[in-house]
Each structure stands twice: as C-alpha cells, then as structure tokens.
C-alpha cells in the first residue's frame, strides 16, 4: 500500500509507491490512441459545424471543437492573456493545515512548488476556458529516483463529459464509462461542468476574423510596399519574351508580368487606404478577446490609456483571479485533498487554503497611527515589513523655555 513516509524526526517526505497504492489496471492515459492531426484552414462554417456536433443529443462529438481551440491558441494575444490569468494564481502562496488547526509549514513547503499541485491548479483554472478537465494521477519513476506522483491531463478530444465516456480514439465511439471505474474520485479527478465548453468558444470568431484580416493586410503590404513591374514587348516574338523574362527575374523579387505593346494594364480603382481598415479591425478583435479573458482592456492593449483607467482595469482582472482562486480552493478541498489522503501522500482531514495577501501600504499607515498610542512588537514589524528594529529612538532634549524658536535655531 502507498503510504506517507517520515524520517527519524517525524518530518514529512514525499510518498513512495510501496505496493497497492497504484491506479490499478484501469489506467486511461496509456490507452490513448495517438493520431496525427494536421492543421487546415478554419472558418466560421467549420466552427458552426463543430458547435452543432457538441449539441447532438445522441452522439455528441467534441474533438472538432477542441481542435479549433488548439488552432486559435496559436494567437499570441489570446494565449498570453490566458497565461497571465493562470500565472496570477500559480504565483500565489497556499497553506496546508489540519482542519481547524495550525498551518503545517513543512508539508506546505513540500508541495508549494511541486509539479503535481501546479498541474492540478492549472487544469482547474483551465475549466474556465475549456469547460472541463479530467486528470489521471499516476506514479512516475525516472531512473533510480523515488517514484513521484504526477497528474496527466486526459486530452479533452477523448472525453465526452455529457456521457461520462473516455474514447480510446477520439474519432470513434469505442470507449469506457470512466465514472463507473473504481479509480474514479481517487486516481481519476474530474473538474468543471459536463457539457460546458468554456470561454474559448466565444473567442473563436474573433481569432478567425483576425487571421483573415492579417492575411489581407499582408497582401496589401506586398502589393503596395513592392509594386509589380510591367514589361512591354512583342508578345509574338519568343526570343523577345524570353529576354524579357530574364531581365525581370534578375531585377529583384517584386511581382512582374509581360504584356504586348498593344495591350494596356491598369489597377482597378478601389477604396484608398494605407491599412487603417485592417489595423482597426485587428485591434477590435484583440480588444474583444482581452475583455473576454481579462475583463478589461489593460496595459499593452491600450493606445491612449491613463493611470485611472489602468487601475480600474487591474481591479477587474484581480476580481477574476480571486474567483479563479476560490474555484481552485473549492475543488482542492472537495476532491483533490481527500483523494491525496486516500493515496497516502497527505494526512486525512487536511485542507488547502490560499494565503490572504495584505495591503502593506494601508497596514503601514495604520501602524504609524497606532504607534502614537500603543506599543508595537518589534518582531512583528520585522516579520511584516522587513524592518530591523534595534531599539527605541532617543528623543531630542527640549529647548529652554526662555528661548524662542528663532533664537533656538542659532544656538
């Protein structure tokens, strides 16, 4: 049985696999059928078809939509906004403690920067964007090192959460009911609502339109940045045409064509633009996705910003991050911590809690006001603000009452 090991002093160590504490023979992750997926041009019609496939009552299909998610996550702004929001939570400090008891400093330090907890927290937050996450815990042994517990994300393309089905091959219907497996709830952890497709669905049209606008902008740059060259010659003379081709090829990389001396060529008159129509549309698409993920157009996405505007935007983003952290704390205490206790790597009845960050600026002002009326513990000052207090400062002796303020200045 897998159990939590302790050293001679009773200090916590990582659990080691000592027998029956494994996921058994029903491991899902090793049974996945790997498939080569090639990216093709995506458009709104394919998005609508993929969305309708998820709504099929009899045989819902999700892999088409999740492949679209992978496609749009190549967008630099969208992926950076998601990463920023996740990193805000991953960079926060959490504590592990017995319910109603003191914080277990040693166990907290052990798991604070572990890959296991980071991956679990990340995938819980990802339910906001993808709608669902199914994780499988398993022991991983590298070389002669002790086995480490890891969390593997079951590809969302292979999970039909509505039916509770894991598909060995996402393009087929053969699978298993993972919620009926004995490992479910301990080695298999499910997060998010079944059937929820997350926020990324709303980002798809803006990413697709943005790619189209970028393509058009690129063509505009090519045509107007390097105008094509025209060579007029006797098109009936093969030697003249061949000589013209060599000349045009040797002159550079710009587009070129050869026409007869009797032919005319001219550009069709269109809307005169220097690309503003494309830059405005690209900014619109970026702003929509920023609003979707961060709740406001912040920082690098604003052209004419202000300090007040940025502060409001940061507060809106902070509220979303706090909501993410509350979601993580809920799932950690209702699903993850009980599962880890059953596996044997954390004690029973332990809870997960984020460490509440304090506004040190406000706290410092309150401390200064309190010093006028109360004695404050120097050790608390050091721990809270990092200020080494060596003693009480000696007050300067008062000036003789017979001297005025002006006279005292020159004494």
DRENKOLDREN-207148 format. One line per 5 residues: number of its first residue (from 1); their letters; for each residue x, z, y of C-alpha. Coordinates in steps of 0.001 Angstrom, whole numbers, plus 500000, padded with zeros to 6 digits. Each point is the difference from the previous one (the first is absolute). Layout:
<pts>
NUM> A> X:Z:Y; ...;
</pts>
This chain:
<pts>
1> XXXXX> 500000:500000:500000; 501198:499242:503535; 500666:503188:501888; 501478:501164:503283; 503550:501187:499556;
6> XXXXX> 501634:502901:501827; 503613:500986:500332; 501385:503488:499380; 498905:501205:503421; 496457:498740:499511;
11> XXXXX> 500464:497166:502494; 497962:496831:499639; 501486:496880:498467; 498561:496584:499297; 497991:499866:496805;
16> XXXXX> 501483:498308:496986; 498143:498220:497277; 500331:502158:496902; 497412:498571:497682; 496273:499469:500243;
21> XXXXX> 499699:499916:503787; 499957:496212:500160; 497249:497545:500778; 499525:499275:496303; 499464:496532:498576;
26> XXXXX> 497441:498880:502563; 502433:499106:502752; 498544:497216:502129; 502940:498940:502145; 502147:498673:497084;
31> XXXXX> 497033:497959:498718; 499710:497872:503124; 500311:496269:499443; 502416:498645:502595; 498853:496794:501626;
36> XXXXX> 501682:497648:502431; 497972:499767:503198; 500812:497189:502411; 498862:500206:503586; 497827:497146:501182;
41> XXXXX> 498418:499279:503350; 497150:502406:500628; 497014:499422:502247; 496676:501554:500934; 498182:498183:497172;
46> XXXXX> 502282:501615:497407; 499506:503389:501645; 496214:499648:499794; 500227:498917:496364; 502241:502970:499153;
51> XXXXX> 497670:502391:501828; 496947:498666:498151; 501846:500411:496684; 500368:503735:500624; 496259:500295:500518;
56> XXXXX> 499067:498496:496639; 497813:502633:498354; 500755:498967:496403; 503694:499075:500039; 501633:500928:503328;
61> XXXXX> 503390:498359:500619; 502486:501653:502333; 503303:498247:499410; 499159:497120:502353; 499427:502389:502898;
66> XXXXX> 503067:502130:499254; 502160:496890:499798; 498723:499199:503492; 501075:503489:501067; 503523:499280:498752;
71> XXXXX> 499908:496723:501931; 499056:501537:503354; 502450:502900:499611; 502740:497472:500712; 498808:500324:503600;
76> XXXXX> 502679:502032:501780; 497700:501791:502440; 497374:500972:497413; 502540:501346:497528; 501842:501925:502744;
81> XXXXX> 496777:501624:501235; 499153:501143:496471; 503527:501283:499397; 499992:501912:503302; 496763:501741:499097;
86> XXXXX> 501209:500916:496498; 503424:501170:501196; 498376:502414:502454; 498577:501880:497019; 503024:499621:497722;
91> XXXXX> 502211:501383:502764; 497909:503162:500315; 500855:503243:498236; 497792:501504:497310; 500009:503344:498202;
96> XXXXX> 499211:501017:496435; 498669:503488:499454; 497907:502027:497629; 496402:500022:501126; 499650:502794:502539;
101> XXXXX> 503683:500901:499710; 503276:499388:501783; 501758:496647:500167; 502300:499270:497073; 503017:498888:502024;
106> XXXXX> 502074:498954:497011; 497322:497906:498300; 499079:498421:503331; 503612:499021:500667; 500201:498554:496484;
111> XXXXX> 497094:497605:500479; 500130:499412:503767; 502118:496837:499761; 499269:499046:496404; 499101:496425:499081;
116> XXXXX> 497052:501282:497989; 498235:501716:502909; 500910:497223:502445; 498502:497338:497741; 496829:502000:499349;
121> XXXXX> 499482:500722:503715; 500679:496359:500897; 497467:498648:497500; 497360:502522:501057; 500319:498761:503597;
126> XXXXX> 499976:496405:498755; 496421:500515:498861; 499129:499669:503702; 501348:496448:499955; 499473:498814:496415;
131> XXXXX> 496973:502065:499040; 501221:501353:496674; 503155:501243:498273; 500548:500780:496321; 503261:501787:499207;
136> XXXXX> 501536:500681:496624; 502483:502860:499629; 502783:499595:497485; 503434:501321:499146; 502945:497815:500966;
141> XXXXX> 503465:500607:498640; 502986:498187:501463; 503151:500244:497937; 500885:503548:499019; 498146:501561:502912;
146> XXXXX> 497051:502296:499426; 496618:498231:499837; 498227:499826:503340; 496272:499769:500529; 499077:496808:501866;
151> XXXXX> 496766:498481:501263; 499316:496318:499284; 497309:498159:501923; 497816:497967:497652; 499698:496601:501752;
156> XXXXX> 496661:499835:501751; 499523:496474:498699; 499678:501514:496504; 497482:502731:500853; 496228:499583:500222;
161> XXXXX> 499144:503376:501503; 496251:499282:500006; 500045:499755:496216; 502889:502376:499377; 501872:497197:498236;
166> XXXXX> 503712:499352:499733; 500781:496332:499273; 503128:499138:498051; 499880:496546:501624; 498230:499871:503364;
171> XXXXX> 498725:496458:499318; 498221:501091:496797; 497250:502469:499164; 501799:501839:497191; 500789:503585:500906;
176> XXXXX> 499365:503692:499403; 497767:502583:501629; 502701:502127:501574; 497628:502802:501028; 499235:500615:496309;
181> XXXXX> 503661:500482:499049; 501135:503598:499328; 502843:499471:502507; 497572:499417:502875; 500165:502826:502511;
186> XXXXX> 503465:501124:498912; 502209:496963:499451; 497596:497539:501611; 499002:500904:503565; 497399:498042:501941;
191> XXXXX> 499607:500043:503775; 497467:498323:502258; 496411:498897:499525; 499170:497535:497247; 499039:496670:501549;
196> XXXXX> 501546:500745:503389; 502262:497117:501109; 501667:501735:502942; 500881:499024:503562; 502189:497037:499043;
201> XXXXX> 496899:497932:499317; 499235:500085:503718; 503555:498945:500838; 499890:496833:497869; 498308:497617:502487;
206> XXXXX> 502307:501016:502860; 503098:499488:497841; 498782:496610:498792; 499110:498857:503527; 503371:501259:501216;
211> XXXXX> 501853:497907:497417; 498004:496939:500996; 500786:500596:503684; 503684:500481:499208; 500042:496701:498123;
216> XXXXX> 498375:498192:502927; 502359:501662:502464; 502942:498866:497872; 498766:496394:500093; 499548:500230:503766;
221> XXXXX> 503583:501221:500339; 501270:497200:497812; 498156:497244:501871; 500474:501168:503577; 503321:501755:499519;
226> XXXXX> 501679:496955:498423; 497980:496901:501015; 500059:497120:497486; 502011:496849:500760; 498653:496449:500024;
231> XXXXX> 502075:496917:499164; 498551:496593:500755; 501375:496975:498115; 498906:496875:498176; 498168:501535:497067;
236> XXXXX> 500135:496644:498176; 503800:500067:499883; 501185:502211:497083; 503521:500248:501343; 498791:501138:503415;
241> XXXXX> 497747:502619:498399; 502833:501272:497758; 502352:500204:502960; 497356:501916:501971; 499546:502503:497159;
246> XXXXX> 503719:500722:499871; 500094:500482:503753; 497070:502424:500023; 501339:502003:497039; 503402:500386:501639;
251> XXXXX> 498519:501216:503293; 498746:503381:498791; 497203:501822:498168; 497053:499224:502287; 497100:497975:498605;
256> XXXXX> 500251:496255:500536; 498180:496752:499233; 500544:496260:500393; 497362:497663:501396; 499916:496335:500840;
261> XXXXX> 500769:498838:503513; 496444:498804:500313; 498527:503394:498984; 499182:502929:502220; 499970:503696:499257;
266> XXXXX> 498652:502871:502072; 499005:503634:499502; 496305:500801:499968; 499042:502078:503010; 499119:503518:498910;
271> XXXXX> 499724:503360:501635; 503194:500684:501882; 501550:503258:498759; 503355:501707:499773; 498888:502051:496991;
276> XXXXX> 497999:502701:501786; 496962:499266:497858; 502031:500838:496894; 501789:503070:501385; 496695:501429:501204;
281> XXXXX> 498417:499429:496592; 502980:501513:498183; 499809:503075:502256; 496272:500284:499338; 500519:499981:496224;
286> XXXXX> 502823:502555:500240; 497933:502283:502237; 497036:499899:497622; 502140:501046:497053; 501713:502699:502065;
291> XXXXX> 496614:501424:500968; 498961:499906:496356; 503029:501892:498671; 501132:502171:502939; 496721:500459:501856;
296> XXXXX> 501495:498716:503266; 502353:497350:501353; 503131:502075:500471; 503594:499658:501073; 501631:496723:499098;
301> XXXXX> 496665:498152:499872; 499124:500410:503676; 501156:497712:502772; 498843:502035:502973; 499947:503605:498850;
306> XXXXX> 500038:503327:501770; 501034:503516:499097; 496405:501274:499999; 498861:497133:497802; 502795:500564:497506;
311> XXXXX> 499249:503729:499816; 496354:499320:499201; 501000:497420:497398; 502420:502417:498348; 497282:502670:499849;
316> XXXXX> 497650:497567:498257; 502714:499128:497474; 500743:503698:499486; 496357:500617:499113; 500172:497312:497315;
321> XXXXX> 503212:501505:498623; 498404:503459:499898; 497058:498507:498095; 502459:498431:497537; 501725:503343:499552;
326> XXXXX> 496661:501718:499384; 499197:497380:497342; 503380:500582:498347; 499540:503767:500011; 496548:499666:498430;
331> XXXXX> 501167:497755:497149; 503195:501997:499438; 498037:503221:499491; 497100:498563:498018; 501884:497559:497746;
336> XXXXX> 503784:499956:500288; 500961:503699:499966; 497680:500840:497042; 501431:496993:498107; 503601:501039:500707;
341> XXXXX> 499156:503537:498897; 498649:498684:496685; 503154:497905:499537; 502036:503098:500758; 502092:499186:503060;
346> XXXXX> 498191:502301:502455; 498390:503391:499348; 496251:500253:499639; 497907:500926:503043; 502536:498508:502417;
351> XXXXX> 498706:498111:503023; 501373:497319:502288; 499744:500397:503781; 501492:498146:502946; 502045:502095:502377;
356> XXXXX> 498173:500133:503316; 502233:498749:502791; 499957:501946:503230; 500118:498795:503576; 503324:501623:500894;
361> XXXXX> 499689:499118:503687; 496717:501893:500341; 501291:502847:497831; 503131:500350:502173; 497918:500287:503168;
366> XXXXX> 497871:502690:498375; 503117:501839:498845; 501414:500064:503544; 496723:501440:501295; 499964:502636:497250;
371> XXXXX> 503572:501125:500765; 498806:501448:503322; 497756:502467:498163; 501215:500365:496405; 503207:500232:497979;
376> XXXXX> 500558:496895:497846; 502004:500070:496767; 503346:498165:500558; 499998:498846:496365; 496618:498327:500518;
381> XXXXX> 501393:498242:503107; 502940:498715:497962; 497881:498814:497068; 497357:498371:502173; 502067:498385:502767;
386> XXXXX> 503555:500077:498668; 501223:502193:502877; 502635:502576:499090; 499064:503232:501811; 503031:502303:500373;
391> XXXXX> 498443:502777:502073; 498051:500981:503091; 501292:498471:503227; 501142:502565:502580; 497958:499911:503191;
396> XXXXX> 501886:499580:503296; 500100:503146:502155; 497543:499987:502854; 501286:499576:503603; 500030:503064:502260;
401> XXXXX> 496693:500476:501764; 501776:500083:503392; 501137:496374:499620; 497686:497165:500701; 499870:496985:497730;
406> XXXXX> 502041:497942:502468; 502651:502698:500371; 500203:500503:496265; 500768:496310:499513; 503303:500321:501907;
411> X> 501162:503359:498641;
</pts>
